[in-house]
Amino acid sequence: MFGISSILVLLIWLIPIILVAKSNRTQGNEKLVWLLLIVFVSWFAWVFYVLLAPLKKIPTSE
């Protein structure tokens, strides 16, 4: 039913979702928004994530 090419396409589609989910650049709702954008817009949203995230600076404890 599923060929090797279908599985390959699925894996390629999942790569940016996995990368953002494991990333420490964003947290909480911002990460959820990026993940939803990637699901619905795909690789273009991931490219913007790499270039723009985080949209809001995360305070650091010093």
Residue pairs with C-beta under 8 A, 6 or more apart in sequence:
13 42
16 38
16 42
16 43
16 45
16 46
16 49
17 35
17 38
17 39
19 46
20 26
20 31
20 34
20 35
20 38
20 46
20 49
21 31
21 35
23 31
23 53
25 49
25 53
25 54
26 34
26 49
26 53
26 54
26 55
27 58
30 53
30 54
30 55
30 56
34 45
34 49
34 53
37 45
37 48
37 49
38 45
38 46
38 49
